[in-house]
Structures are given as C-alpha cells and as structure tokens.
Amino acid sequence: MSRGLGDVYKRQDQQELERISRETINAEKFLSLVRKYTDFSELTPAMINEFVEKILVHQAQGKGASRIQEIEIFFNFEREKTEEEIKAEAEEMAKKAAEKGIEIVPVTGRPLSGLPQCVKVLPGVHYAVTSNGACVTEIASGRRIYGAPLSNQKSLQIMNLLNSHGYLFEAFADDVGYIEPALMEKYRQKFTGTPVGDYIFGSRRVVPDTRALFEAENKCADEIFINLPNESERDSLADLLAADETLGFCRLEKNFLEVLHRGTDKGTALEFLCSYFKIGRENAAAFGDNDNDLPLLAAAGLPVAMGNASEKVKNLAKTVTETNENDGVAMLLAQF
C-alpha cells in the first residue's frame, strides 16, 4: 500500500529505524557466534553449519591462468534484501496470485504518476486506486473508470481561502500534483536525493498559479493537500472547512490536511471495484497498516492488518500478517 506524502515522511523514518535495528541485531548474533569459537585448532562441520547457511559454487569461467571460479557464501544470519531480490519476490507473488485468478489492486494516497513503475507492471495488476480513493484507473490505457473529485467551483473556493491565508498547497488532477514554486523549493531543500524526493519530483507539475490554472482549464481537484505551519493552524483550518458538509478530511502528521469530496475514501473505491468486477465484498481482501486504511479494511470481507500496523487497524482486522518488510502480503496470498 503506497502512501500519500504525509505517510511517506513518517514511513521513511520508520523504515530507517527498523533497518538500523535489524542490522544491529544481526551483527550481535554474528558476533556472539564468533566469540563462541575464539580458540580452536580444527574447523569442524558443526562449526560450519552454525556460521554458514549455504554455499553456491558457480560454473568456472575461462581456462588456465585466466580461469575464474566464483563461490558465494551465505552466512547464517539475516541480511538486508537487495532491491533486485525484493522486486523478484514481488513479481513471483503477483504471478502466482494472477494464476489463481486473484486481481491485485494497489491502493494509495498518491496520484497515478507517483505509483512506482515496478508496481504497475506486476502480473495481475490492471487497475489502481489513487488519491485516497478519489480515482480508479485502468493502468494500461490510463482510462479512469471511477472518479469522485471536488467540483471546479468547490476547488476554486478552497484555493481562494488558502491563498487568502498564505497557506501552501498542492492540487491533484490529471494523475499529477499541481504545485507552485515556493512549495516545490521547500521540498527540494528537504528531500533532494531521497526516495521521497524521487517520488515528489516525478509526480508534480510546477505552475505559477494553481488557482488560475484550475479556473482557466475548468479542472476539478481529486484532492487538495495542504502544508500548514503547525498542528494548531491545521486543526483550525479543518474546523473552518468542516462547516461545508460536502467536504471530507484526512489529518496527517501534525501539519498536513487532505481535503476531498465527502464520502470519498479507499473503502468507497473498493466497493466500486467489487461492483465493477461483479464479486461480493466477502470475496475481497484488503491490507492496511495506517489509520487512513480503516475505511478500506471496513469495506473488505477479509480485512488484513500488517504486522507493523497501528492498533486501530489491528483491532479492525480479522487477521494479522507479517510486516511490510517481511513480505506479509505475499505470505498471506500464498494461503489462497
């Protein structure tokens, strides 16, 4: 489950802490084995079995003095998977699911342009739910089969209010985020050279005046993502906008606010997909880890919490799988 920008910030910090923790634990395990054998005169099979998981001997290349023999030794402790290994495992999981007739649909707060290409080309992945449920798109054609955007008039009214307060915001439409130079510069200073930066810079379109563009081209925002100075101003703005019963909100972190059409969420999009595929909701499984996944899980016949999920998500779920990092989705799909 890919995330919107606020979740991406938090997720990146969590993943880095978890990576450091795993590496520390792995190093300690390895060092404890080393200390066990500080004084020995013979390398025994038992010692090798404790240290080594497996040894791969590849076919030799070349002849004579130029002959090269490649040998891989896998030590018996956990290691970080490479990006290539992760992609290969995801492809294998998706392929097996597709062979069983399972339709895999990525559900994300990102626009379609922010969905990684490696996800779009997975076997069995034909549709994507984006912008927190405001859009459902057929990936190959780019055809939107479901949309619940804010009206053009409502989009402009919100932008007028934000501009009057000097608040920075992005407006999502056409599967991209429209952003003005001041906010993009803020992102560049903070995220250049990071995965978050790669996502932002690949899915945003810088324009001099977002409101003027939406008025001139009669655009309707799928969602408006507002970057507030602090939590107090975020909550005050949410209270002010809440007077409009046509609007829905999602608070992220301490200073972000997403504004959507009321009733638009990941759960509503799942209900549409079940109708579109002509299957009952009892035959749909949904995976989530954050509180903004709650509507998605509530709409599914089998709500699944990731091992790293919030307590609210775990309480709603019928089952809990492994964490994102430990291939929890693949492990559960293998049971079908």
N, C-alpha and C positions, 0 to 999 in steps of 0.2 A: 504494500500500500504506500504509494508515494504520497508526499505531503505538500501542503501549501507552504509559503515562505516562513511563517512563524514556527511551524512544526519543524521545518528544515533546520532553522537555527538551533533549536533545542536538540534535535536528533543528532546533529553533527557533534555537539558537546558530549552527549550521552555515549555515542559510539567511540569517541576518542577515549573517554574514561574507561569504558568497557575493554577497549583494546589494550590499554596500559595495564589494567587489572589482570587480563588474561596472560599477557606477556610476563608479568611479574610472577604469577602463579606457576606458569610453565617453567620459568627459569629456576624457581625454587625447587620444583620437582626434580629437574635435571641435576641441580647441584646436590640435592640430597642423595641421589644415586652415585654421583662422583665421590662424595665423602664416604660412602659405604665401602668403596674399593680404593682406598688411598695407599694400600700396601699389599701388592700381590706379585707373584712370580710367574703365574701362568694365566693366560686368557682362556677361560672355560666357556663351554656352550651356555651354561646358566647365566654367566655374566653378559654374554652377547644378547641373550633373549631379553634380559632386563633393559638393556640400552637400545636395542635395535628392533624396530617394528618390521622392516623388510629391507631387502637389498635387491635392486634391479640391475642386472648385467645386460647392457645393450650390445647389439651386434658390432663387432670391431670394424673399423674403417681404415682403409689403406693397407700397405704391406711393408715389411721390413722395418727400417728405422722410422718410417713415416706412419707406422701402424698406431692407431689411437683406440683405446678401449675405454668407453665411458661406463662408469659404475655410479649408481645413485644409492645412497644410504639414508634411510628414513629412521630417525631416532624415535624412540618410544615415548614421546610426549607430544602434546598438542602443539600445532603451529598455525599461524595465520594462513588462511587460504588465499591463493593468488586471485587476481581479478579474472584470469582465464579459467581457473577452476570453478569459481562461483558462476560464471556465465555458462560453462559446460553443464554444471549440475542443474541450473535453471532450465536450460534447453531440454535436458533429458527428462526432467519432471514434467515440463509442458508437453513434450511429445507423448509421454505415457498417458497423461490426462486426456489429450486430444484423441488418442486411440480408443479411449474408453467413452468417448462422446461428451466429455466434460468441456464446457465453454469457459475459458478463463477471461475475466474482465478486470483489468486494472482500474482501481477506483482511487482518485487523487484530488487534492485541492489545487493542483497545478493546471495550467492551460495545456492543451494537447501538444503544443510546441515544446513544453517542458518535460514531456514524458520521454524517458531515455529510449533511443533507437533500439537498443538491445531488447527492450521490453516489447516494443511494437512488432518486432519480427519473430517473437516466440511462437512456436507451433500452437495452434488452437486459440490464439489471441486475435480476435477480429474487431472487437469494439472496446471503447474506453469511456469511463465516466470521469469527467473532468470538472474543474471549477466547483468542487464540493457538491456535485450533483446537478449543477445547472445545465450540463450538456452531456449527451451521449452521442458518440460519433463512431461511424464505421471507419476504421483506421485506413484501410487500403484506398478508399475513394475520397475520404475527407468529408463524406456526406453526414450531416447532422440529422440523426433520427429522432432526437428529443431535445427540447430546449425550454428553459424556464427563466429567461432573462428579466431584468428590470426593464420597464418601458423606457423609451427615449426620453420622455418628459420627466420621469422619475429619476433617471440617471443624471439629467441636467440639474434638477433641483438639488440633488445631493452634492453634486460638484460645486454648485453655487455656494452652498453652505460651507463646504470645506475650504473653498477659496477665500471666503469672507473671513475665516479664522486663520488662514495661512497654513492649513494642515497639508502635509504631503500625502499623496495617494497614487495608487495605480488603478486603472480601469481595464478589466479584461473583456475582450470581444475578439471575434475573428481568430480564436485559438491562440492569441498572444496577449501580453500585458502592455498597455499603453502607459508610458511613464515620462515625466518631464525631466529636464536635465539636472535640476537640483537634487532630486531623489536618486537618480542614477549615479550621480557623482558620490553621494553618500555611500551607496552600495559598492562603488568601485574602490573607495578608500578602505572599506572594511573587508571586502570579500574577494578582491583580485587574487588569483592564484589558488583558490579553494574550490571544492566541489560545489558549494553554494553559489559561488561566483559564476562557475561554468553554467549552472542551471539558469541563473538570473540573466546573464548576458546572452544566452542562447534563446531566451523566450520573451524578451522585452523589445518593444519598439519605441525609441525615444522620439517624442514630438514636442514642439514648443508650447502648445496649449491644448491639453487633453479635452477640456470642455468645448473649445471652439471646434475641434475635430469632430467630436461626437454630434455637435449641433449641425455642422456643415454636411456630414455624411449620414445623418439620421441613425447613428449607431445606438444599440441597446447593450448595456453592460451586463455580462453574465454575473459579475460580482465586482465590487469596489473594495480594494484592500487599502486600509488607512494606517499610516505610520504616525502614531501620536507621540508627543514628548514624554508622557508618563502615564501611569495607570489611572490616576485621578482624572485627567483630561479624557482618557479613553472611556472611562465609565460615564462621565458627564455627557459626552457626545452620544454614547449608546442610549442613555436615558432620554436625551433630546429627540433622537431619531425614533425611539420606541413609540412616540405619540402617533406615528404613522403605522397603521395596522397592516399595511401591505408589505412592510419590510421585515426581514429576518436578520439575525446577527450571529456571529461567532467570535467570541473573545479568544485571542491567542496571546500567550506570554503575558507581559504586563503592559504592553503599549500598542498592541495591534488589534484592529477591529475589521472584520469582514462583513460587508453588507450585501445581502442577497434578497431576492423576492421571497416573501414569507411562504413557508411550505416547501422551499427548495432545500433539499439535503440529499445525502448519499442514499438514505433509505427510500426516498421517493423515486430516485433513479433506479434503484434495484427493483422496486415494484413495477416500474415501467418495463424493465428488461424481462421480468418474468412474464408479463403480458405479451411482450413482443415475441419471445421465444415459445409462448404457449405452454409454459410449465407452471406448476403450482409453487408457491413460495416455500412449501415444505421440502421442495427439491433443490433449494438454493442454499449454499453455504457462503458465509461471509467471514472474513478475517479482519481483526482490528486490534489496535494497541493503544489508541489515544481516545480521549473523550469525544472528539468530533467524529469518531466512528460509531458512536452509540446508536444513531438512527439507522445506520447500515445494518448493524447486528440485530436491532429490534425487528427489522423487516425480513430477516432471513429465517428459514426453517432450522438451520444449523448455525447458530452464532458461535464463532470460534475466537477465543482470546489468545493472542500471542503470549509467550512466556514472560515477556517484558512489558505486558500491558498494564494500564492503570487498574486500580482496584474496582472502579466503577465498571470498566469493561469486563473484568473477570467475573464480577457478580452477575452481569447480564448474560454471559456466555454459558452455553451448555457443556462446553469442553475447553480445555486449555492445552495448547500445543507448545512446542519448543519456541525459543526466542527467534527473532528475525535472523540473527547471526548464526543460529544453529539449524537453519533450514526448516523451521517449524511448519511452513506452508507445505513444502514438499513431503514432509513426514506424514502429515495428516492426509494429503491427497493420495498417498501410496496405499492408504487403507481402503479406498473405494474400488 
